[in-house]
Amino acid sequence: MPTFYMEKNIIHFAAFKTHIGIYPGAKAIEVFKEELQEYSTSKGAIRIPYQDPLPKKLIQMIALWCYTNRKKEKQSS
């Protein structure tokens, strides 16, 4: 499972039979809940069906948020 990592996992991606899984964590799902309304989500996962266009801008925003959030956590510790 490809993972972006900065002393701790930031975001993961995985390919499944019917969808792409993106795993940014529960905080990111909550922050982007309005933008994710058309996708199936769980506490820390987003499922994007292959038949839907890939929401590249949304994925980019979520990944950047995860990176920035991790950087803030790292600086405060």
C-alpha positions as CSV (number, residue, x, y, z in Angstrom):
1,M,0.0,0.0,0.0
2,P,1.7,3.2,-1.1
3,T,2.1,5.6,1.9
4,F,3.4,9.1,2.3
5,Y,5.3,9.1,5.5
6,M,6.9,11.8,7.7
7,E,8.0,10.1,10.9
8,K,4.4,8.8,10.9
9,N,2.0,7.8,8.2
10,I,0.4,10.8,6.5
11,I,-1.8,9.3,3.8
12,H,-2.2,5.8,2.1
13,F,-3.6,4.7,-1.2
14,A,-4.8,1.3,-2.4
15,A,-6.4,-0.3,-5.5
16,F,-9.3,-2.7,-5.0
17,K,-11.5,-4.6,-7.5
18,T,-14.2,-1.9,-7.7
19,H,-12.6,1.2,-6.2
20,I,-9.6,3.2,-5.2
21,G,-9.1,3.5,-1.5
22,I,-7.6,6.7,0.0
23,Y,-6.8,6.6,3.7
24,P,-6.1,10.1,5.1
25,G,-7.3,9.4,8.6
26,A,-10.4,10.3,10.6
27,K,-9.5,14.0,11.1
28,A,-9.2,14.6,7.3
29,I,-12.5,12.8,6.6
30,E,-14.2,15.1,9.1
31,V,-12.5,18.3,7.7
32,F,-13.5,17.4,4.1
33,K,-16.9,15.8,4.8
34,E,-18.9,18.2,2.7
35,E,-16.5,17.7,-0.3
36,L,-16.7,13.9,0.2
37,Q,-20.5,13.7,0.3
38,E,-20.7,11.9,-3.1
39,Y,-18.2,9.2,-2.1
40,S,-18.5,6.3,0.3
41,T,-16.5,7.0,3.4
42,S,-15.8,5.4,6.8
43,K,-14.0,6.7,9.8
44,G,-10.6,7.0,8.0
45,A,-11.2,5.8,4.4
46,I,-12.6,7.2,1.1
47,R,-13.7,4.8,-1.6
48,I,-13.7,6.2,-5.2
49,P,-15.4,3.9,-7.7
50,Y,-13.4,3.3,-10.9
51,Q,-16.4,4.4,-13.0
52,D,-16.3,7.9,-11.4
53,P,-13.8,10.5,-12.6
54,L,-10.8,10.7,-10.3
55,P,-11.2,13.9,-8.2
56,K,-7.6,15.0,-8.5
57,K,-8.0,18.4,-7.0
58,L,-9.8,17.0,-4.0
59,I,-7.2,14.3,-3.5
60,Q,-4.5,17.0,-3.7
61,M,-6.3,19.2,-1.2
62,I,-6.6,16.3,1.3
63,A,-3.0,15.2,0.8
64,L,-1.8,18.7,1.4
65,W,-4.0,19.1,4.5
66,C,-2.6,15.8,5.9
67,Y,1.0,16.9,5.2
68,T,0.4,20.4,6.8
69,N,-1.4,18.9,9.8
70,R,1.4,16.4,10.4
71,K,4.0,19.2,10.1
72,K,2.1,21.2,12.7
73,E,1.9,18.1,15.0
74,K,5.7,17.6,14.6
75,Q,6.5,21.2,15.4
76,S,4.4,21.2,18.6
77,S,6.0,18.0,20.0
